[in-house]
């Protein structure tokens, strides 16, 4: 299937109201037994847009397509380089992928994973990168996009895309990896309802009011009372006991924020040059103070910061697999509205096999109807 232009009319095969066919029921039998027919049908009638095919997108796409989403749109304006060959499995050197458009090179492998999923390939990131918010909102509504997943983009790019998604009512995930570490940020809108079933208990409906990135990480909210409510507040401040202060993983989350701040100031990530580690350490310390991180945890981020300074631009296959799996799982969870989603920043340490989630101005909202 040739790559199409961004303005090309869409002809999605999975429209709202369409039911699962016998062939699909047979293929997804195990998932239907696990999630239920309604959840599978929501996935079958969904459209997911993946922005950038650098590395993390490969594992994410694999898990989404195999699970049986209805339509996948992939967008990337770059050509495959030799470096890309080590970042995922969608680019095949034996097929002459190097030098070709990333979207065109990835398309055959994606379609071979699950022929029942419709795939649209657009060789550009516009209007999401380099365009304006109005054009982005128009695209999202025209293509009936349910979820946007931005992989390996800069913080400023993610923030702008999420702002448009929030206005359009489209779910947004921003994710990436930095060597041994990775992150996923979720903005599922101002009224995300879902069903949660605790072991041995009846299903319970919950509603969460999410914030866009610009609001979630607005420094003016960090000094607010530490209540983890929709009003804001630092997720790390106000704790007297170290055990409680550690529950949201400031030793992982704060260095990620520091890396974003460094990127905002310099226009690129650190690459191990002289002086970069010291600067990133200083930014981390300043953020720790602003966020009220417990004094006994101030030195817990040193190893992470040192790793970011030297390896922020490196790809590590196990990290890609772990983050891509968790990211795709949460995208499916948000589409099916089955189970607790990420709330709202998840940071993964693949070296130690740990992950922590911290809430940035987000909490269950009992005032909203389900």
C-alpha positions as CSV (number, residue, x, y, z in Angstrom):
1,X,0.0,0.0,0.0
2,X,1.6,3.3,-1.0
3,X,2.0,6.2,1.4
4,X,-0.8,8.7,1.1
5,X,-0.8,12.5,1.5
6,X,-2.2,14.1,4.7
7,X,-5.1,15.5,2.9
8,X,-6.2,12.2,1.5
9,X,-9.8,11.2,2.4
10,X,-10.0,8.5,4.9
11,X,-12.0,5.3,4.4
12,X,-11.9,3.5,7.7
13,X,-13.2,0.0,7.7
14,X,-14.0,0.1,11.4
15,X,-16.9,2.5,12.0
16,X,-18.7,3.0,15.2
17,X,-21.5,0.4,15.5
18,X,-19.7,-2.3,13.5
19,X,-19.6,-5.6,15.2
20,X,-16.9,-8.2,15.3
21,X,-17.0,-10.8,12.6
22,X,-16.7,-14.6,13.1
23,X,-13.1,-14.5,11.8
24,X,-12.2,-11.7,14.2
25,X,-13.9,-13.5,17.1
26,X,-11.9,-16.6,16.3
27,X,-8.6,-14.6,16.0
28,X,-9.2,-12.6,19.2
29,X,-10.9,-15.4,21.2
30,X,-8.3,-15.3,24.0
31,X,-8.6,-11.5,24.4
32,X,-12.4,-11.6,24.4
33,X,-12.3,-14.1,27.2
34,X,-10.0,-11.8,29.1
35,X,-11.5,-8.4,28.4
36,X,-15.0,-9.1,27.2
37,X,-16.7,-8.7,23.9
38,X,-17.6,-5.0,24.5
39,X,-14.0,-4.1,25.2
40,X,-12.8,-5.9,22.1
41,X,-15.4,-4.3,20.0
42,X,-14.4,-0.8,21.2
43,X,-10.8,-1.6,20.2
44,X,-12.0,-3.0,16.8
45,X,-13.8,0.3,16.1
46,X,-10.9,2.6,17.2
47,X,-8.4,4.7,15.3
48,X,-4.9,5.2,16.7
49,X,-2.4,7.7,15.3
50,X,1.4,7.0,15.9
51,X,3.7,10.0,15.4
52,X,7.3,9.3,14.6
53,X,8.7,5.8,13.8
54,X,12.2,6.3,15.4
55,X,12.4,3.4,17.8
56,X,9.8,3.2,20.6
57,X,7.0,3.2,18.0
58,X,8.0,-0.3,16.7
59,X,7.1,-2.2,19.9
60,X,4.1,0.0,20.5
61,X,2.7,-0.6,17.0
62,X,3.3,-4.4,17.2
63,X,1.3,-4.7,20.4
64,X,-1.6,-2.5,19.2
65,X,-1.9,-4.2,15.9
66,X,-1.8,-7.7,17.3
67,X,-4.5,-6.8,19.8
68,X,-6.9,-5.9,17.0
69,X,-7.4,-2.1,16.8
70,X,-9.5,-1.1,13.8
71,X,-7.3,1.4,12.1
72,X,-3.7,2.5,12.5
73,X,-2.3,5.8,11.1
74,X,1.5,6.1,11.0
75,X,3.2,9.5,10.4
76,X,6.9,10.3,10.0
77,X,8.6,12.7,7.6
78,X,12.2,11.2,7.8
79,X,14.0,8.6,5.8
80,X,15.5,5.4,7.3
81,X,19.1,5.6,8.4
82,X,21.6,2.9,9.3
83,X,21.1,3.9,12.9
84,X,17.4,3.3,12.7
85,X,18.1,-0.4,11.9
86,X,19.2,-1.0,15.5
87,X,16.1,0.8,17.0
88,X,13.4,-1.6,15.9
89,X,12.2,-4.4,13.6
90,X,10.0,-2.5,11.2
91,X,12.9,-1.5,9.0
92,X,14.6,-4.4,7.1
93,X,18.1,-3.9,5.7
94,X,17.6,-6.8,3.3
95,X,14.6,-5.0,1.8
96,X,16.6,-1.8,1.1
97,X,15.0,0.2,3.8
98,X,18.0,2.6,4.3
99,X,17.3,5.8,2.4
100,X,13.6,5.1,1.9
101,X,10.7,6.9,3.7
102,X,10.2,5.5,7.2
103,X,6.5,5.1,6.7
104,X,6.9,3.2,3.4
105,X,9.6,0.9,4.8
106,X,7.5,0.0,7.9
107,X,4.2,-0.5,6.1
108,X,4.7,-4.1,4.9
109,X,5.9,-5.4,8.2
110,X,3.0,-3.7,10.0
111,X,0.4,-5.2,7.6
112,X,1.9,-8.7,8.0
113,X,1.4,-8.6,11.7
114,X,-2.4,-8.5,11.3
115,X,-4.1,-8.1,7.9
116,X,-7.4,-7.3,9.6
117,X,-6.1,-3.9,10.8
118,X,-6.4,-1.0,8.3
119,X,-3.1,0.9,8.0
120,X,-2.7,4.4,6.6
121,X,0.9,5.7,6.1
122,X,1.6,9.4,5.8
123,X,5.2,10.5,5.0
124,X,5.0,13.7,7.2
125,X,4.5,14.9,10.7
126,X,2.6,17.9,9.7
127,X,0.4,19.5,10.9
128,X,1.4,18.0,14.3
129,X,5.0,19.2,14.0
130,X,5.5,22.4,12.2
131,X,1.8,23.1,11.7
132,X,-0.7,25.0,13.8
133,X,-3.3,23.9,16.4
134,X,-6.3,24.6,14.2
135,X,-5.0,22.4,11.4
136,X,-4.1,19.6,13.9
137,X,-7.6,19.7,15.4
138,X,-9.1,19.6,11.9
139,X,-7.0,16.5,11.1
140,X,-8.0,14.7,14.3
141,X,-11.7,15.3,13.7
142,X,-11.6,14.5,10.0
143,X,-9.8,11.2,10.5
144,X,-11.9,10.4,13.7
145,X,-8.7,9.7,15.7
146,X,-9.4,8.2,19.1
147,X,-5.8,8.2,20.5
148,X,-2.6,10.0,19.5
149,X,0.7,8.4,20.6
150,X,3.7,10.7,20.1
151,X,7.0,8.7,20.3
152,X,10.4,10.1,20.9
153,X,9.5,13.8,20.3
154,X,10.7,16.8,22.2
155,X,8.8,18.1,25.2
156,X,7.8,21.2,23.4
157,X,6.4,19.2,20.5
158,X,4.5,16.9,22.8
159,X,3.1,19.8,24.7
160,X,1.8,21.5,21.5
161,X,0.3,18.2,20.2
162,X,-1.4,17.5,23.5
163,X,-2.8,21.0,23.7
164,X,-4.6,20.4,20.3
165,X,-5.7,16.9,21.4
166,X,-7.2,18.2,24.6
167,X,-9.3,20.7,22.7
168,X,-10.3,18.1,20.1
169,X,-11.3,15.6,22.8
170,X,-8.7,13.1,21.6
171,X,-6.8,11.0,24.0
172,X,-3.0,11.7,24.0
173,X,0.1,9.8,25.1
174,X,3.6,11.2,24.9
175,X,6.4,8.6,25.4
176,X,10.1,8.1,24.9
177,X,13.2,6.4,26.1
178,X,16.6,7.7,27.4
179,X,19.0,4.8,27.5
180,X,17.9,2.4,30.3
181,X,14.9,4.6,31.2
182,X,11.6,5.5,29.6
183,X,8.5,7.4,30.3
184,X,4.8,7.6,29.2
185,X,2.6,10.6,29.9
186,X,-1.2,10.2,29.6
187,X,-3.9,12.9,28.9
188,X,-7.1,11.1,28.5
189,X,-9.3,14.1,28.5
190,X,-11.5,16.0,31.1
191,X,-13.9,13.1,31.5
192,X,-12.3,9.7,31.2
193,X,-14.7,7.0,32.5
194,X,-13.7,3.4,33.0
195,X,-14.6,0.2,34.9
196,X,-12.2,-1.3,37.4
197,X,-12.7,-4.7,39.0
198,X,-10.6,-5.4,42.1
199,X,-9.8,-9.1,42.8
200,X,-12.8,-10.8,44.3
201,X,-15.0,-7.7,44.1
202,X,-17.7,-6.3,41.9
203,X,-16.8,-3.9,39.0
204,X,-16.7,-0.2,40.0
205,X,-17.1,2.7,37.6
206,X,-14.6,5.6,38.0
207,X,-14.1,9.0,36.3
208,X,-10.8,10.8,36.1
209,X,-10.3,14.4,34.9
210,X,-7.0,14.6,33.2
211,X,-4.8,17.7,32.5
212,X,-2.9,18.6,29.4
213,X,1.0,18.6,29.7
214,X,1.2,22.4,29.9
215,X,-1.2,22.4,32.9
216,X,0.1,19.3,34.5
217,X,3.7,20.6,34.8
218,X,2.8,24.2,35.4
219,X,5.2,25.4,38.1
220,X,2.6,27.8,39.6
221,X,0.7,24.8,40.9
222,X,3.6,23.0,42.6
223,X,3.3,25.1,45.8
224,X,-0.4,24.2,46.3
225,X,-1.4,21.9,49.1
226,X,-0.3,18.3,48.5
227,X,-3.7,16.7,48.0
228,X,-3.3,15.0,44.6
229,X,-6.5,16.5,43.5
230,X,-7.6,18.2,40.3
231,X,-6.4,21.5,41.7
232,X,-2.7,20.6,41.4
233,X,0.1,20.3,43.9
234,X,3.5,18.6,43.9
235,X,3.1,14.8,44.1
236,X,6.3,14.7,46.1
237,X,5.9,17.5,48.7
238,X,4.6,17.5,52.2
239,X,5.7,14.0,53.4
240,X,7.5,13.6,56.7
241,X,8.2,9.8,56.3
242,X,10.7,8.7,53.7
243,X,8.6,5.7,52.8
244,X,5.6,7.8,51.9
245,X,7.8,10.4,50.2
246,X,9.2,7.7,47.9
247,X,5.9,6.2,46.8
248,X,5.7,8.3,43.6
249,X,9.3,7.8,42.6
250,X,10.8,11.3,42.7
251,X,14.3,9.8,42.1
252,X,13.0,8.8,38.6
253,X,10.4,11.5,37.7
254,X,12.4,14.6,38.7
255,X,15.4,13.7,36.4
256,X,13.0,13.3,33.5
257,X,11.6,16.8,34.1
258,X,15.1,18.1,34.4
259,X,16.0,16.5,31.1
260,X,13.0,18.2,29.5
261,X,14.1,21.5,31.0
262,X,17.6,21.0,29.6
263,X,16.1,20.2,26.2
264,X,13.9,23.3,26.3
265,X,17.0,25.5,27.1
266,X,19.4,24.0,24.5
267,X,17.1,22.6,21.8
268,X,18.6,19.1,22.1
269,X,19.4,16.4,24.7
270,X,22.8,16.1,26.4
271,X,25.3,13.8,24.6
272,X,28.0,13.4,27.3
273,X,30.0,16.5,26.5
274,X,32.0,18.3,29.2
275,X,29.8,20.3,31.5
276,X,26.5,18.8,30.6
277,X,26.3,16.5,33.6
278,X,27.0,19.3,36.0
279,X,24.3,21.4,34.3
280,X,21.7,18.6,34.4
281,X,22.6,18.0,38.1
282,X,22.0,21.6,38.9
283,X,18.6,21.7,37.1
284,X,17.6,18.5,38.9
285,X,18.5,20.0,42.3
286,X,16.5,23.2,41.5
287,X,13.4,21.1,40.6
288,X,13.7,19.0,43.7
289,X,13.6,22.1,45.8
290,X,10.6,23.5,43.9
291,X,8.7,20.2,44.2
292,X,9.5,19.8,47.9
293,X,11.2,16.4,47.6
294,X,12.1,14.9,51.0
295,X,15.7,15.9,52.0
296,X,16.7,12.2,52.4
297,X,15.9,11.6,48.8
298,X,17.8,14.4,47.2
299,X,20.8,12.2,46.4
300,X,18.7,9.3,45.1
301,X,18.6,10.7,41.6
302,X,22.4,11.0,41.1
303,X,22.8,7.7,39.1
304,X,19.8,8.5,36.9
305,X,21.0,12.1,36.1
306,X,24.5,10.8,35.3
307,X,23.0,8.2,32.9
308,X,20.9,10.8,31.2
309,X,23.9,13.1,30.7
310,X,25.8,10.4,28.9
311,X,23.1,8.2,27.3
312,X,19.9,10.3,26.8
313,X,20.1,9.8,23.0
314,X,20.9,6.1,23.1
315,X,18.4,3.3,22.3
316,X,18.5,0.1,24.4
317,X,16.3,-2.7,23.0
318,X,15.1,-4.2,26.3
319,X,14.0,-0.7,27.4
320,X,12.1,-0.2,24.1
321,X,10.4,-3.6,24.6
322,X,9.3,-2.8,28.1
323,X,8.1,0.7,27.6
324,X,6.5,-0.2,24.3
325,X,4.6,-3.0,25.9
326,X,3.4,-0.9,28.8
327,X,2.5,2.0,26.6
328,X,0.4,-0.2,24.2
329,X,-1.3,-1.9,27.1
330,X,-2.4,1.4,28.5
331,X,-3.6,2.7,25.1
332,X,-5.7,-0.4,24.8
333,X,-7.0,0.0,28.3
334,X,-8.0,3.6,27.6
335,X,-9.8,2.6,24.4
336,X,-11.6,-0.4,26.0
337,X,-12.3,1.7,29.2
338,X,-11.4,-1.4,31.2
339,X,-9.0,-1.0,34.1
340,X,-7.0,1.8,35.7
341,X,-5.0,3.8,33.2
342,X,-1.8,5.7,33.8
343,X,-2.2,8.6,36.1
344,X,-0.5,10.5,34.6
345,X,3.3,10.2,34.3
346,X,4.9,6.7,34.3
347,X,8.7,6.4,34.5
348,X,10.3,3.0,33.9
349,X,13.8,1.9,35.0
350,X,14.6,-1.2,32.8
351,X,17.9,-1.7,34.5
352,X,16.3,-2.4,37.9
353,X,13.0,-3.6,36.5
354,X,10.9,-1.0,38.3
355,X,8.4,1.6,37.4
356,X,6.6,4.4,39.3
357,X,3.5,6.5,38.4
358,X,3.1,10.0,39.7
359,X,-0.1,12.1,39.6
360,X,0.3,15.7,38.4
361,X,-2.9,17.5,39.2
362,X,-5.0,14.4,38.4
363,X,-7.2,12.3,40.7
364,X,-10.5,10.4,40.6
365,X,-13.4,12.9,40.4
366,X,-16.6,11.6,42.1
367,X,-18.5,14.7,41.1
368,X,-18.5,13.7,37.4
369,X,-21.2,11.3,36.2
370,X,-20.0,8.0,34.8
